């Protein structure tokens, strides 16, 4: 379970499709199992990619973007979104 650091400012907007693209470009893995979104990292990634995934994770948590990501993945699975 993830926790949200208290000292981070809130995020106003969240683009789930762009976030998913950035997550995978930096070595992140995601999958939707039932109604649960799972986010993981490749085992062998460099420091830059690790830092970027940390920033992306924080951004997603601050924005409450988990449901938006799940919605995009569900819509992709149904063929509604490319």
N, C-alpha and C positions, 0 to 999 in steps of 0.2 A: 504494500500500500504506500502511495506517495504522500508526502506532506508538503505543504506550501510554506516556504520561508517567510517569516513575518515582515522582514525588512525590504521586500521587493515591491516596487510600485505596481499598481494594477494595469492591465492591458485593456485598451478600449476595443480594438477589433481583432478578429482572428480569422484567417483564411486557411481552412483545413486542407484544401488541396495543395496550396503552396507549402504548408507546413509538412505534409506527408512527403512531398518531393524533396524538400531540404533534409528531412530526417533520413531518407534512403540515400541521398547523395553523400551524406557524411558517415555512412556505415551503420545506420540504424535499420532495424527490422521491426515490422509491425504485422499483427494479424488480429483478426476479429474471430472470436470463438463464442458462438451463441450471442450473448449480449455483453461480452467482456472484451475490451480492447487491451491487447498486450503489446508493450513496447520493449524492445531489446536492442542490444548492440552486438556487432560482430566482435569476436574475441580479440582479433588483432587489428586495432586501429591506432593511428598515431595521436599525439597530444592535441594537435589542432582539431582533428575530428572529434576527439573526446570532449574538448572544450565547447565545440559547436553543439554537440548533442546535449551537453549540460544546459547551454543557453536555450536551446529549443525546448527542452523538457520544462525548464523554468517558465518560459513564455507560455507554453501550453497550460501549465498548472495555474499560473496567475490569471490567465484569461478564462479558465474553465472550459477550455477547448476540447476536452475529451469527448463529450457528446457530439460535437460538430464533426470530429474525426470519424467517430463511429457511424454517423449519418452518411458521410461521404462514402465510406467503405461499404455500407449496406446498399446505397444507391448504385455503386459500381458493380456490386455482386448481382444486382437485379438488372444491370445493363442500362440504367438511366443516366449515368455520368461516365464520361470517358476518362 
